[in-house]
Amino acid sequence: MDAVFDNLDLLAGGLLTSLQLILLALVGSLVLGILIAACRVSPVPPLRAFGSFWVTTFRNTPLTVVLFACAFGLPELGINRSFFFFGVLGLILYTSAFVCEAVRSGINSVSPGQAEAARSIGLGFGETLRFVVLPQALRTVVPPLGSVLIAMFKNSAVAGAFGVGGDLWSVGATLVSARGYETLPVYVGGVAVGYLLLTLPAGALLQVIERKVAIAR
């Protein structure tokens, strides 16, 4: 375990970079996923078609392909950013499709009478969704949404393999390839434990939120 203890500073820096990657992708995928879910339940046919196209495309495309398209395809179109940016973008695009379906399932669980009552007092589709349906729907989607977000935490390691740089996965790869440390201690004692330090508190927090929401209902 000398490989871990001798490089705790590098592993801690990689953990912080991975956390930054995850938080940015978390916020982006939640916002985009909710917007796509709104398109999926919209009364406007082109928006519904767009939402269906988005979900079908990204749910059935491997994450590695999405990341590859972002990292190597976008520069061909003149969009030049850092690999960190492309890693965040790829995670947002991929995860948003799963967030969308989780939120849509919650929207469909809300009684239609709620939306009808909102329309009867003059609220439009956007206002009904924002003030009446979504607040109730989000309470029911905490468990499936939590599973999606935890999966995204782990998927950040795949983004790291695309050269994000400085994240937990790339630090482990550097220690093995460039510094000659043994693979097993680095990836098990350093990288795997680092991701557990990210996912276990997140899972515990989601359980707390789920209990609070259950009480509120």
Summary of the structure (lengths in Angstrom):
residues: 217
radius of gyration: 20.2
end to end distance: 48.0
largest distance: 69.3
contacts: 705
relative contact order: 0.16
helix: 84%
strand: 0%
